[in-house]
């Protein structure tokens, strides 16, 4: 989740991406994302094993900012909000 291109970013893990993204978008999730306005989903990946997902989250959180930007831009060079992709809706 980000607040804007090259802005503040948040990395988290969830078992329900649509629900959790909705909570961030609507400001229903208290804490970092709400305080920093991180409402746009610009990158995600899926895992079959929750332990694997948590390990990946922890690793990414320790990354340099440039690495995170590169990860986003490899799949989403325009930093489009992927909400529409994960819900099958149109903007």
C-alpha positions as CSV (number, residue, x, y, z in Angstrom):
1,X,0.0,0.0,0.0
2,X,1.3,3.5,-0.8
3,X,0.0,7.0,-0.4
4,X,1.4,8.1,-3.8
5,X,4.1,7.2,-6.4
6,X,7.4,7.1,-4.6
7,X,5.7,8.1,-1.4
8,X,5.2,6.3,1.9
9,X,4.8,2.6,1.6
10,X,3.4,-0.2,3.8
11,X,4.0,-3.9,3.5
12,X,1.7,-6.4,5.3
13,X,0.3,-9.8,5.1
14,X,-3.3,-11.0,5.0
15,X,-5.4,-14.0,4.3
16,X,-8.0,-11.8,2.4
17,X,-6.5,-9.2,0.1
18,X,-9.7,-7.7,-1.1
19,X,-11.0,-7.2,2.5
20,X,-7.8,-5.8,3.8
21,X,-7.3,-3.5,0.9
22,X,-10.8,-2.2,1.3
23,X,-10.1,-1.5,5.0
24,X,-7.0,0.5,4.1
25,X,-8.7,2.4,1.3
26,X,-11.6,3.4,3.6
27,X,-9.4,4.3,6.5
28,X,-10.9,1.5,8.6
29,X,-7.5,0.0,9.6
30,X,-6.0,2.1,12.4
31,X,-2.3,2.6,12.6
32,X,0.4,3.3,10.1
33,X,-1.6,3.2,6.8
34,X,-4.4,5.4,8.2
35,X,-1.9,7.9,9.7
36,X,0.1,8.1,6.4
37,X,-2.7,7.9,3.9
38,X,-1.6,4.6,2.4
39,X,-4.7,3.7,0.4
40,X,-3.4,2.5,-3.0
41,X,-2.5,-1.1,-3.6
42,X,0.4,-1.0,-6.1
43,X,1.9,-4.5,-5.6
44,X,1.1,-7.8,-4.1
45,X,2.1,-11.4,-4.3
46,X,0.4,-14.6,-3.2
47,X,1.7,-17.5,-1.2
48,X,0.2,-20.9,-0.5
49,X,1.8,-21.1,3.0
50,X,1.2,-18.4,5.6
51,X,4.6,-19.0,7.2
52,X,6.2,-18.3,3.8
53,X,4.2,-15.2,3.4
54,X,5.1,-13.8,6.8
55,X,8.8,-14.5,6.2
56,X,8.6,-12.7,2.8
57,X,6.9,-9.7,4.5
58,X,9.6,-9.5,7.2
59,X,12.3,-9.6,4.6
60,X,10.7,-6.9,2.4
61,X,10.2,-4.6,5.4
62,X,14.0,-4.7,5.9
63,X,14.8,-3.8,2.3
64,X,16.2,-0.5,1.0
65,X,13.6,1.8,-0.4
66,X,15.2,1.5,-3.9
67,X,14.7,-2.3,-3.9
68,X,11.0,-1.9,-3.0
69,X,10.5,0.7,-5.8
70,X,12.2,-1.7,-8.3
71,X,9.9,-4.6,-7.1
72,X,6.8,-2.4,-7.7
73,X,8.0,-1.1,-11.0
74,X,8.8,-4.5,-12.4
75,X,5.1,-5.4,-12.3
76,X,3.5,-2.0,-12.2
77,X,5.7,0.6,-13.8
78,X,2.9,3.3,-13.7
79,X,2.0,2.6,-10.0
80,X,-1.6,1.9,-10.9
81,X,-4.0,1.2,-8.1
82,X,-4.5,-2.6,-8.3
83,X,-7.8,-2.4,-6.4
84,X,-9.6,-2.6,-9.7
85,X,-7.7,-5.7,-10.7
86,X,-8.3,-7.6,-7.5
87,X,-12.0,-6.8,-7.4
88,X,-12.7,-7.1,-11.2
89,X,-14.2,-3.6,-11.1
90,X,-13.6,-0.7,-13.5
91,X,-12.3,2.7,-12.3
